[in-house]
Amino acid sequence: MEFRRPLALTVAGFAALLGVGLVLGAQTSGPGHRLPFAIIIFGVQLLFVLAWTMAMRPPALLVVALVSVGAAAIADVAAVRSDVAGLAPLGYAAAAGLLLGVLGQLVRRVDRARVTESLGGTLLIVVGVVAFGTLIVLSRIPKGTQAITLCLTAAGVALLVARLTDAIAPWPRLAPQVPRGAAGVVAGAMLGTLTSAVLGSYLVGFTPTSAALVGVVAAATAVLADLAVGYAEAGRLMAGEPPTMWVARHMQGPLGGFALAAPAAYAMCVLFL
């Protein structure tokens, strides 16, 4: 696969806009005022479901999409309305989504291999959308909003820099089938961490050191998830599967990066802050 500079710039812009939207949305969250942020999160979850189902094209696509949207809605409501801010309600939402996915497959007359493939797609997408719900939970705990700002800014900068670097200097090539360069991945993770350290100097309750510790996890997680999506797409093409909708498959990476950075932010905040 060849590098396409306009495409790399477009994906970089999408990642930046997504990060800005999530960070600004977190600033609207406060005690008794979680609904606006939850609505923003649900909008991003819908984008995630759309992009990942259209890119992966699992069997029973409509079933997978509906189950995933339902799991996202349940997770968001539970995150907002639960008495204690925790991940247990989100786990129940994910389990309910997977159960509904299994039941949906049982009523379909497809071969066993396709059922397994569809359930695998359901698992990946359900877990991805529920992961975004951790941001709502995080906004309810001390230092949570500041942690969201740090982590998502680090992730956004990392994804932006990685894609911009691919547009300028896509080397050294990571794999012939994957249009990504190692320089972008490394530079993205480093500058994302640096950005979080700078922000830590201004946010209450953080120091540059603690902010860098949180930021490096979010930045590295985001760029590696984005890179993994590229490898997965290359694997599908090498397996002989037809190319999927190009808009959806190029939205996959940034959405997957933020989906994985969200629980990473929660874990860092709870375990270390």
C-alpha positions in Angstrom: 0.0 0.0 0.0 1.3 3.5 -0.9 1.2 6.6 1.3 -1.3 9.2 0.3 -0.5 12.6 1.8 -4.0 14.2 1.5 -5.5 11.2 3.3 -3.0 11.3 6.1 -3.7 15.0 6.6 -7.5 14.4 6.6 -7.2 11.6 9.2 -5.0 13.9 11.3 -7.6 16.7 11.1 -10.4 14.2 12.1 -8.3 13.0 15.1 -7.7 16.6 16.2 -11.4 17.6 16.0 -12.4 14.4 17.8 -10.0 15.2 20.6 -11.1 18.8 20.9 -14.7 17.8 21.0 -14.2 15.3 23.8 -12.0 17.6 25.9 -14.4 20.5 25.6 -17.3 18.2 26.3 -15.7 17.1 29.5 -15.6 20.7 30.7 -19.4 20.9 30.6 -19.6 18.1 33.1 -20.3 18.9 36.8 -22.2 17.6 39.8 -25.9 17.2 38.7 -24.9 18.3 35.2 -23.6 15.2 33.4 -26.2 15.0 30.6 -24.4 17.3 28.0 -21.2 15.3 28.3 -23.1 12.0 28.1 -24.8 13.2 24.9 -21.4 14.1 23.4 -20.1 10.7 24.4 -23.1 9.0 22.8 -22.5 10.8 19.6 -18.9 9.6 19.5 -20.1 6.1 20.2 -22.5 6.2 17.3 -19.6 7.3 15.1 -17.6 4.4 16.5 -20.3 1.9 15.7 -20.9 3.3 12.2 -17.2 3.3 11.3 -16.3 -0.1 12.8 -19.3 -2.0 11.5 -18.9 -0.6 8.0 -15.1 -1.2 8.0 -15.2 -4.7 9.5 -18.4 -5.8 7.7 -19.2 -8.6 10.2 -22.0 -11.1 9.4 -25.4 -9.9 10.7 -24.1 -6.3 10.4 -27.5 -4.8 11.5 -27.7 -7.0 14.5 -24.2 -6.1 15.6 -24.8 -2.4 15.1 -28.1 -2.4 17.0 -26.7 -4.4 19.9 -23.7 -2.1 20.1 -25.8 1.1 20.1 -28.0 -0.4 22.8 -25.0 -1.3 24.9 -23.7 2.2 24.5 -26.9 3.8 25.6 -27.2 1.5 28.6 -23.6 2.2 29.6 -24.1 5.9 29.4 -27.3 5.9 31.4 -25.7 3.7 34.0 -22.6 5.9 34.2 -24.7 9.0 34.8 -27.3 7.6 37.1 -25.4 5.1 39.3 -25.2 6.1 42.9 -21.4 5.2 43.1 -19.1 6.2 40.3 -17.5 2.8 39.2 -17.1 0.5 36.3 -19.4 -2.3 37.4 -22.5 -0.8 35.6 -20.5 -0.6 32.4 -19.4 -4.2 32.8 -23.0 -5.2 33.1 -23.9 -3.2 30.0 -21.1 -4.9 28.0 -22.2 -8.3 29.2 -25.8 -7.5 28.2 -24.7 -6.4 24.8 -22.8 -9.6 24.2 -25.7 -11.7 25.5 -28.0 -10.0 23.0 -25.5 -10.6 20.3 -25.4 -14.3 21.0 -29.2 -14.5 21.1 -29.3 -12.6 17.8 -27.0 -15.1 16.2 -29.0 -18.1 17.5 -32.1 -17.0 15.4 -30.0 -16.7 12.2 -29.4 -19.6 9.9 -25.7 -19.2 9.1 -22.8 -21.6 9.4 -20.8 -21.9 12.6 -17.7 -20.2 11.2 -19.7 -17.1 10.3 -21.4 -17.0 13.7 -18.0 -17.1 15.4 -16.8 -14.2 13.2 -19.9 -12.2 13.9 -19.6 -12.7 17.7 -16.0 -11.7 17.5 -17.0 -8.4 15.8 -19.8 -7.9 18.3 -17.3 -8.3 21.2 -14.9 -5.8 19.7 -17.4 -3.1 18.9 -19.4 -3.5 22.2 -16.3 -3.3 24.3 -15.2 -0.2 22.2 -18.4 1.7 22.7 -18.6 0.8 26.4 -15.0 2.0 26.9 -16.1 5.5 26.0 -18.5 5.4 28.9 -15.5 5.3 31.3 -15.0 9.0 30.5 -18.4 9.8 32.1 -17.5 7.7 35.2 -14.1 9.5 35.3 -15.8 12.9 35.3 -17.6 12.0 38.5 -14.5 11.3 40.6 -11.9 13.8 42.1 -9.4 15.0 39.5 -11.4 13.1 36.9 -12.1 16.1 34.6 -8.5 17.2 34.8 -7.4 13.6 34.0 -9.7 13.5 31.0 -8.2 16.8 29.8 -4.7 15.5 30.2 -5.2 12.1 28.7 -7.4 13.0 25.7 -5.2 16.0 24.9 -2.1 13.7 25.0 -4.0 11.1 22.8 -5.2 13.7 20.4 -1.8 15.3 20.0 -0.2 11.9 19.6 -2.6 10.9 16.8 -2.3 14.3 15.1 1.5 14.3 15.1 1.7 10.6 14.0 -0.6 11.2 11.0 1.1 14.5 10.1 4.5 12.9 10.3 3.2 10.2 7.9 2.2 12.9 5.5 5.7 14.5 5.6 8.2 11.7 6.4 6.6 8.2 6.3 9.7 6.3 7.2 11.0 3.9 8.2 8.2 1.8 6.7 6.7 -0.5 9.4 5.5 -3.1 6.9 5.0 -3.1 3.1 1.3 -3.6 3.5 0.8 -0.9 6.1 1.0 2.7 5.0 2.5 4.0 8.2 6.0 5.0 9.3 7.7 4.4 12.6 8.8 8.0 12.9 5.2 9.1 13.2 4.4 6.6 15.9 7.4 7.5 18.0 7.1 11.3 17.5 3.3 11.2 18.3 3.9 9.3 21.6 6.7 11.7 22.6 4.9 14.9 21.8 1.7 13.7 23.3 3.6 13.0 26.6 5.3 16.4 26.4 2.0 18.2 25.9 0.5 16.5 29.0 3.5 17.5 31.0 3.1 21.1 30.0 -0.6 21.0 30.9 0.3 19.5 34.3 2.0 22.7 35.2 -1.3 24.6 35.0 -3.9 22.1 36.2 -4.8 21.9 39.9 -3.7 18.7 41.5 -1.1 17.8 39.0 2.6 18.3 38.5 4.6 18.0 35.3 5.8 14.6 36.4 2.4 13.1 37.3 0.9 14.6 34.2 3.6 13.1 32.0 3.1 9.7 33.7 -0.6 9.8 32.8 -0.1 11.3 29.4 2.5 8.8 28.2 0.1 5.9 28.8 -2.8 7.6 27.0 -0.6 8.8 24.1 1.1 5.4 23.6 -2.2 3.6 23.9 -3.8 5.8 21.3 -1.1 5.6 18.6 -0.7 1.9 19.0 -4.4 1.3 18.7 -4.4 3.4 15.6 -1.5 1.4 14.2 -3.2 -1.9 15.0 -6.2 -0.9 13.0 -3.9 -0.4 10.0 -2.5 -3.9 10.4 -6.0 -5.4 10.8 -7.1 -3.7 7.5 -4.0 -5.0 5.7 -4.7 -8.5 7.0 -8.2 -8.3 5.6 -7.0 -7.2 2.2 -4.3 -10.0 2.2 -7.0 -12.5 3.1 -8.7 -11.6 -0.2 -11.6 -9.7 1.4 -12.9 -6.7 -0.7 -12.0 -3.2 0.4 -14.5 -1.6 2.8 -15.9 1.9 2.7 -12.8 4.1 2.7 -14.3 6.8 4.9 -15.2 4.2 7.6 -11.9 2.4 7.6 -9.9 5.6 8.0 -12.1 6.8 10.8 -11.5 3.5 12.6 -8.0 4.4 13.8 -8.6 7.7 15.6 -11.9 6.3 17.1 -10.1 3.2 18.2 -7.3 5.2 19.7 -9.6 7.3 21.8 -11.7 4.3 22.8 -8.6 2.6 24.2 -7.2 5.8 25.8 -10.5 6.3 27.8 -10.1 3.3 30.1 -6.4 3.9 30.2 -7.1 7.4 31.6 -9.5 5.9 34.2 -7.0 3.3 35.3 -4.2 5.9 35.6 -6.4 8.2 37.6 -7.7 5.6 40.0 -4.4 3.7 40.5 -1.9 6.5 40.6 -3.7 9.8 41.3 
